[in-house]
Amino acid sequence: MLGILGVIIALGLLIALAYRGFSILIISPLTALIAVIFAGDMPLMASYTQIFMPALGSFIIQYFPLFMLGAIFGKLMEDSGAAQALSRKIVARLGSQRAVLAVILACAILTYGGVSLFVVAFAVYPLAVQLFREGNIPKRLIPATIAVGAFTFTMTALPGTPSIQNAIPMPFFGTTLFAAPGLGIITGAIMLGLSLVWLNWRVAQAHAANEGYGEAPEVALQRTPELREQALGRGFDINELGEGRADEKEERLPSFAIALAPLVVVIVVNLVLVSLVLPRLDTSYLELPLFGSTSLAAVGGLWAVIIALTVAILLLIGLNYRRFTNLNGSLDQGAAASVLPIFNTASQVGFGAVIAALPAFLLIRDAVLQLGGDNPLVSLALSVGLLAGLTGSASGGMSIVLETLGSTFIEQAEAANISLDLMHRVTVVAAGSIDSLPHSGAVITLLAISGLTHREAYFDLFMAAIVMPLIALLVLLVLGSMFGSF
């Protein structure tokens, strides 16, 4: 019983300290070792050097190329003006009368093409400010609107999205980014549709109450220095953020077609590789110990994403070479920007590995597996969603569950004749269902960018980024249980 209490205390401290802005790199090992102390019969230093650190290192070894290439791609999209060009085109086409839809679509196209959600938030926020002011829509709805386009259906549901969340389950299940495409499209459509209904209803409420845009962002930013500090502590520079950024000269921006081309390449190259190219290659050498005694099913999905992002980066540079004022600087900044996010997530994986090694975890594991009864899909969704919520990270939560219980869920799926493609999609959607709690780094950063407090903006963000994805997850579980993967 004392061991379970230690796990609860460790998780509670992790949440509280993360919310206060303490570095995950520091608090993950510290809180894990607190749980070890409560366990009583586990060596403290060995738990750190022989369990925590190897788990952290294993995650970095496996996923660093995706984090690095994704960060570089996002930085190049930003510095070339491609992100702004795409956003402006969509906004101009839809106008302030459809401000909510315009902002969501601008975010969605960028994130589905592989641009980091943080880069998207920085790129779209100034345009959202302009649209919401013109439409006299309360500023407090901007974070929820950006979250729908960047944190929900394009991150977890749509097949082919190169998000790290969609990539993490691939080596565990031997799947690709396109796992369960039909179910993914249905789930994504539900998230988008319900969120649009909610946000448009809230806009109508505000107009009926004669509520306008609200205060200027610079006033709010001065009023919320703690949010700025927490965002900076997570590696995101918001010092240069301002609404004037939306006034960049048009002639510096690429055309819509040039801006869109790299995003299309990411998806198309990925699809061609996983469906046509890689399956025809002789990869028997992967069975050798030199290459990890693995298989194409385990690594093919990662290979495809790595190659697709690399090709897209090269195309992006080629099409926009003259638009970069400092290409080397952009590449360096993009690569550097990948380090903190992957170490944060890897530290959470290390935390989970230590917890999984404790004797008390056997009781926790059995309780988790019983939550779904005889349906492993439900058990998987509940455990992934719970851990993602507790850690405030979709990637961190699913990584912990897959590292500790992945083999168990695979055995249960095979015994129940459940497709691993379906397990993949349920894992990703569940991870993105309750990860956006108040202590989430993404939520804190988005509020800091917007210059708003949790009290002002979090309710609508909660409805759009948690409640609606939870409803979509429920539909996914029902359809998957009834019809399997499609």
WOVENVEN-V273706 format. One record per residue. N is the residue number from 1. RES is the residue in one small letter. PSI is psi in whole degrees, -180 to 180 (none if undefined). D_CENTER is the distance of its C-alpha to the mean C-alpha in Angstrom with 1 decimal. Layout:
BEGIN
n	res	psi	d_center
N	RES	PSI	D_CENTER
N	RES	PSI	D_CENTER
END
This chain:
BEGIN
n	res	psi	d_center
1	m	-37	34.4
2	l	-35	34.1
3	g	-42	31.3
4	i	-39	29.2
5	l	-40	29.9
6	g	-40	28.7
7	v	-43	25.3
8	i	-44	25.1
9	i	-42	26.2
10	a	-45	23.7
11	l	-42	20.7
12	g	-43	22.3
13	l	-40	22.8
14	l	-45	19.2
15	i	-49	18.0
16	a	-45	20.9
17	l	-35	20.8
18	a	-41	17.1
19	y	-34	17.8
20	r	-4	20.8
21	g	8	18.9
22	f	148	20.1
23	s	132	18.5
24	i	-32	16.5
25	l	-30	18.5
26	i	-47	21.6
27	i	-25	20.9
28	s	-53	19.2
29	p	-37	22.5
30	l	-47	24.7
31	t	-34	23.5
32	a	-41	23.5
33	l	-27	27.1
34	i	-43	28.1
35	a	-37	27.3
36	v	-41	29.4
37	i	-43	32.3
38	f	-31	32.4
39	a	-35	32.5
40	g	-38	35.7
41	d	22	36.4
42	m	132	33.6
43	p	132	34.3
44	l	-58	32.3
45	m	-36	32.1
46	a	-33	31.8
47	s	-33	28.8
48	y	-52	27.1
49	t	-28	28.4
50	q	-12	28.6
51	i	-56	25.6
52	f	-54	23.0
53	m	-43	23.4
54	p	-37	23.6
55	a	-43	20.4
56	l	-48	18.6
57	g	-38	20.4
58	s	-41	19.8
59	f	-43	16.0
60	i	-42	16.5
61	i	-40	19.1
62	q	-38	17.1
63	y	-2	13.9
64	f	-42	15.1
65	p	-37	16.1
66	l	-44	12.7
67	f	-46	11.3
68	m	-50	14.7
69	l	-39	15.2
70	g	-40	11.9
71	a	-41	12.8
72	i	-44	16.3
73	f	-45	15.7
74	g	-42	13.9
75	k	-41	16.7
76	l	-38	19.3
77	m	-37	18.1
78	e	-50	18.5
79	d	-26	21.8
80	s	-14	23.4
81	g	1	22.9
82	a	-41	21.3
83	a	-44	18.3
84	q	-38	20.9
85	a	-45	23.2
86	l	-47	20.9
87	s	-45	20.0
88	r	-40	23.7
89	k	-44	24.9
90	i	-45	22.9
91	v	-43	23.9
92	a	-37	27.5
93	r	-40	27.8
94	l	-34	26.7
95	g	175	28.1
96	s	-20	28.0
97	q	-26	29.3
98	r	49	26.0
99	a	-44	23.9
100	v	-49	21.1
101	l	-40	20.8
102	a	-45	21.1
103	v	-43	18.2
104	i	-46	15.9
105	l	-38	17.1
106	a	-45	16.9
107	c	-42	13.2
108	a	-44	12.7
109	i	-41	14.9
110	l	-47	13.3
111	t	-37	9.7
112	y	-26	11.3
113	g	-4	13.4
114	g	5	10.9
115	v	136	11.0
116	s	141	8.4
117	l	-28	7.3
118	f	-40	9.7
119	v	-41	12.3
120	v	-44	12.1
121	a	-44	12.7
122	f	-39	15.6
123	a	-38	17.0
124	v	-27	17.1
125	y	-48	18.1
126	p	-35	21.8
127	l	-38	22.2
128	a	-41	21.0
129	v	-47	23.5
130	q	-47	26.2
131	l	-44	25.6
132	f	-34	25.5
133	r	-45	28.6
134	e	-37	30.4
135	g	0	29.6
136	n	43	30.4
137	i	137	27.2
138	p	135	26.2
139	k	-28	23.8
140	r	-14	22.3
141	l	-6	20.6
142	i	-48	18.7
143	p	-43	15.6
144	a	-40	15.3
145	t	-45	16.0
146	i	-39	13.3
147	a	-39	10.7
148	v	-46	12.0
149	g	-28	11.6
150	a	-28	8.3
151	f	-7	6.2
152	t	-100	8.3
153	f	-33	10.4
154	t	-17	9.3
155	m	-32	5.7
156	t	-31	7.6
157	a	-47	11.3
158	l	131	12.9
159	p	139	14.5
160	g	-11	14.1
161	t	128	10.8
162	p	23	10.2
163	s	151	6.5
164	i	-30	6.5
165	q	-39	5.4
166	n	-19	8.4
167	a	-30	10.4
168	i	-42	10.6
169	p	-14	13.0
170	m	-51	15.2
171	p	-23	17.6
172	f	-43	18.1
173	f	-7	19.0
174	g	38	20.4
175	t	-175	18.4
176	t	178	16.8
177	l	-17	14.0
178	f	21	16.5
179	a	136	17.1
180	a	62	18.8
181	p	-42	18.6
182	g	-47	20.9
183	l	-37	19.2
184	g	-42	15.8
185	i	-43	17.6
186	i	-46	19.3
187	t	-44	16.4
188	g	-40	14.6
189	a	-37	18.0
190	i	-46	18.4
191	m	-49	15.2
192	l	-48	16.3
193	g	-48	19.9
194	l	-39	19.9
195	s	-40	17.8
196	l	-43	20.2
197	v	-46	23.1
198	w	-51	22.1
199	l	-40	21.5
200	n	-35	24.6
201	w	-40	26.5
202	r	-34	25.6
203	v	-44	26.7
204	a	-39	29.9
205	q	-45	30.4
206	a	-42	30.1
207	h	-38	32.6
208	a	-30	35.0
209	a	7	35.0
210	n	35	35.5
211	e	126	32.4
212	g	-161	31.6
213	y	-45	28.8
214	g	-164	29.6
215	e	163	29.9
216	a	144	29.2
217	p	-36	25.9
218	e	-31	27.8
219	v	-44	29.5
220	a	-38	26.4
221	l	-39	25.0
222	q	-29	28.2
223	r	-14	28.1
224	t	61	24.8
225	p	-28	25.1
226	e	-33	23.3
227	l	-39	20.0
228	r	-45	20.7
229	e	-40	21.5
230	q	-37	18.4
231	a	-44	16.2
232	l	-36	18.5
233	g	-19	18.4
234	r	8	14.7
235	g	16	15.8
236	f	120	15.4
237	d	112	18.8
238	i	13	19.6
239	n	-32	23.3
240	e	6	23.9
241	l	138	22.1
242	g	157	24.6
243	e	-19	25.5
244	g	-17	27.9
245	r	-24	25.2
246	a	-7	25.3
247	d	22	28.9
248	e	152	28.5
249	k	133	31.3
250	e	-35	30.7
251	e	-17	32.6
252	r	-16	30.0
253	l	144	27.3
254	p	168	27.2
255	s	166	28.1
256	f	-41	25.6
257	a	-44	26.4
258	i	-38	25.9
259	a	-35	22.6
260	l	-29	21.3
261	a	-48	22.8
262	p	-34	20.2
263	l	-41	17.4
264	v	-39	19.8
265	v	-41	20.7
266	v	-48	17.3
267	i	-46	17.3
268	v	-48	21.1
269	v	-41	21.6
270	n	-48	19.0
271	l	-44	20.8
272	v	-42	24.1
273	l	-49	23.4
274	v	-26	22.2
275	s	-27	24.9
276	l	-46	27.8
277	v	-60	27.9
278	l	-41	26.5
279	p	-21	28.3
280	r	-5	31.6
281	l	150	31.4
282	d	104	33.4
283	t	30	31.0
284	s	-23	33.4
285	y	-20	33.3
286	l	-18	29.9
287	e	-14	32.0
288	l	146	33.8
289	p	-31	33.1
290	l	-33	32.6
291	f	21	29.4
292	g	9	28.2
293	s	52	30.0
294	t	-162	27.0
295	s	165	26.8
296	l	-34	25.3
297	a	-34	23.4
298	a	-31	21.5
299	v	-13	20.8
300	g	-41	21.3
301	g	-42	17.8
302	l	-43	16.6
303	w	-45	19.8
304	a	-42	19.1
305	v	-43	15.7
306	i	-47	17.4
307	i	-43	20.4
308	a	-45	18.8
309	l	-38	16.9
310	t	-46	20.1
311	v	-42	22.2
312	a	-38	20.1
313	i	-46	20.4
314	l	-42	24.1
315	l	-43	24.6
316	l	-43	22.9
317	i	-44	25.2
318	g	-40	28.2
319	l	-24	27.8
320	n	23	27.2
321	y	-42	29.1
322	r	-13	31.5
323	r	-15	28.9
324	f	123	27.5
325	t	-26	29.5
326	n	83	28.4
327	l	-45	26.6
328	n	-40	26.9
329	g	-39	25.5
330	s	-43	22.4
331	l	-44	21.9
332	d	-44	22.5
333	q	-39	20.2
334	g	-46	17.3
335	a	-43	18.1
336	a	-35	18.6
337	a	-16	15.3
338	s	-18	13.5
339	v	-52	15.6
340	l	-46	14.6
341	p	-43	10.8
342	i	-35	11.9
343	f	-36	14.8
344	n	-49	13.0
345	t	-42	10.9
346	a	-34	14.2
347	s	-37	16.2
348	q	-35	14.5
349	v	-42	15.3
350	g	-41	18.8
351	f	-48	19.1
352	g	-36	18.5
353	a	-41	21.0
354	v	-45	23.6
355	i	-40	23.3
356	a	-23	23.6
357	a	-11	26.8
358	l	146	28.5
359	p	-34	31.2
360	a	-21	29.8
361	f	-27	26.6
362	l	-40	28.9
363	l	-41	29.6
364	i	-43	26.0
365	r	-47	25.1
366	d	-38	28.1
367	a	-41	27.1
368	v	-45	23.6
369	l	-25	25.1
370	q	-15	27.7
371	l	-38	25.3
372	g	5	24.9
373	g	-126	28.6
374	d	4	29.3
375	n	105	26.1
376	p	-24	23.6
377	l	-42	20.9
378	v	-43	21.3
379	s	-43	21.4
380	l	-47	18.2
381	a	-42	16.4
382	l	-44	18.0
383	s	-43	17.4
384	v	-46	13.7
385	g	-43	13.2
386	l	-47	15.6
387	l	-37	14.2
388	a	-39	10.7
389	g	-44	12.7
390	l	-41	15.1
391	t	-14	12.8
392	g	24	10.6
393	s	123	7.5
394	a	-47	5.9
395	s	-40	6.4
396	g	-44	9.6
397	g	-47	10.9
398	m	-33	10.9
399	s	-42	12.2
400	i	-47	14.9
401	v	-44	16.0
402	l	-36	16.2
403	e	-37	18.0
404	t	-34	20.4
405	l	6	20.9
406	g	-47	19.7
407	s	-36	23.3
408	t	-44	24.6
409	f	-34	22.3
410	i	-44	23.3
411	e	-43	26.9
412	q	-40	26.6
413	a	-44	25.1
414	e	-39	27.8
415	a	-34	30.5
416	a	5	29.4
417	n	43	29.1
418	i	131	25.5
419	s	138	23.7
420	l	-24	21.0
421	d	-42	19.2
422	l	-40	19.1
423	m	-41	17.9
424	h	-51	15.0
425	r	-39	14.0
426	v	-41	14.8
427	t	-48	12.7
428	v	-45	9.4
429	v	-40	10.5
430	a	-38	11.8
431	a	-31	8.7
432	g	13	7.2
433	s	-49	10.8
434	i	29	11.8
435	d	-16	9.0
436	s	45	9.9
437	l	170	13.3
438	p	-28	15.4
439	h	-1	14.8
440	s	135	11.0
441	g	-37	10.7
442	a	-41	8.5
443	v	-47	11.3
444	i	-43	14.0
445	t	-42	13.2
446	l	-41	13.1
447	l	-37	16.3
448	a	-42	17.8
449	i	-40	17.4
450	s	-14	19.0
451	g	36	21.6
452	l	159	21.4
453	t	168	21.6
454	h	-41	20.0
455	r	-37	23.4
456	e	-40	23.4
457	a	-12	20.1
458	y	-31	18.1
459	f	-49	20.0
460	d	-34	19.0
461	l	-40	15.3
462	f	-46	15.8
463	m	-43	17.5
464	a	-36	15.2
465	a	-8	11.8
466	i	-56	13.3
467	v	-48	16.7
468	m	-43	16.2
469	p	-33	13.3
470	l	-40	15.7
471	i	-43	18.5
472	a	-39	16.8
473	l	-41	16.0
474	l	-43	19.7
475	v	-41	20.9
476	l	-43	19.0
477	l	-41	20.7
478	v	-49	24.0
479	l	-42	23.9
480	g	-39	22.8
481	s	-33	25.5
482	m	-43	28.1
483	f	-7	27.5
484	g	-161	25.4
485	s	138	23.0
486	f	none	23.6
END
